[in-house]
Amino acid sequence: MLSASEVENLVIRARNGENECFSTLVRAHYRVAYCSALAIVRAAPEAEDVVQDALVSAFTDLESCREPSRFSGWLLTIVRHRALMSLRRRGRVRRMQEAAAAEDPPEPAAQSDVLLRERLLAAAEVLTDRQAEVLFLHDLEGWTHPEIAAVLEISEVLSRQVLFEARKKMRGRLSEPVQEVSHD
């Protein structure tokens, strides 16, 4: 993880045309950006698209980052905004697809991995975006609470509290019986 002064230096150099510095920033922030997007959109391919879109936007508008040392927070704001826009778009597309798919029911998934992933993402629906961000970063990415606190600009104590609540909600949701879907 880069220090605030390293991030500031990279942003300033990237603004001056050193594109490899922006690439370094991307490598350092991609996973947290992805986890933030995934926490909102709850679909891996869509989260990847959101992050790519946000990174292009960040590169294009790097001059608008007023505090280069706080690039992480600035980038995550862009990611969250793009993720919310994606959700709105998805709602419009889903309504059109549902109307078209009313005649053709989807085929049942055959792989247990797909079912497990779907169950975990469905269970994560009970989490707030912040809870999902902290849970994904800590439990999936192995980040420490100081790292999470620094990037999400929250206290370490809050990071721990949010993780505790997220895990509690997930345990409750995952302990519920699985609803079998009838394919008549």
Residue pairs with C-beta under 8 A, 6 or more apart in sequence:
1 28
1 147
1 150
1 151
2 10
2 28
4 69
4 70
5 69
7 25
7 28
7 68
7 69
7 71
7 72
8 68
8 69
8 71
10 21
10 22
10 24
10 25
10 71
11 21
11 25
11 62
11 65
11 68
11 69
11 71
12 68
13 21
14 21
14 22
14 25
14 62
15 62
15 63
15 68
22 59
22 62
25 71
26 55
29 71
29 72
29 75
29 151
30 51
30 55
31 137
31 141
32 72
32 76
32 137
32 141
32 143
32 151
33 51
33 54
33 55
33 75
33 76
33 79
34 47
34 48
34 51
35 133
35 136
35 137
35 140
35 141
36 76
36 79
36 80
36 83
36 129
36 133
37 46
37 47
37 48
37 50
37 51
37 54
37 79
37 80
37 82
37 83
38 44
38 47
38 132
38 136
39 124
39 127
39 129
39 130
39 131
39 132
39 133
39 136
40 50
40 80
40 83
40 84
40 87
40 129
40 132
41 47
41 50
41 83
41 86
41 87
41 90
42 121
42 124
42 125
42 132
43 121
46 86
46 90
47 83
49 86
50 79
50 82
50 83
50 86
51 79
53 82
54 75
54 78
54 79
54 81
54 82
55 75
57 78
57 82
58 65
58 74
58 75
58 78
65 71
65 74
67 74
70 153
72 150
72 151
72 153
73 151
73 152
73 153
76 151
76 152
80 129
105 183
108 181
108 183
109 115
109 118
119 174
119 178
120 174
122 173
123 170
123 173
123 174
124 132
124 135
124 170
125 173
126 169
126 170
126 172
126 173
127 135
127 166
127 169
127 170
130 152
130 162
131 162
131 163
131 165
131 166
131 169
132 166
133 152
134 148
134 152
134 159
134 162
134 163
134 166
135 163
135 166
135 167
135 170
137 143
137 147
137 148
137 151
137 152
138 144
138 145
138 148
138 159
138 163
139 163
143 151
145 156
145 159
145 160
145 163
146 156
148 154
148 156
148 159
149 155
149 156
149 158
149 159
152 159
154 162
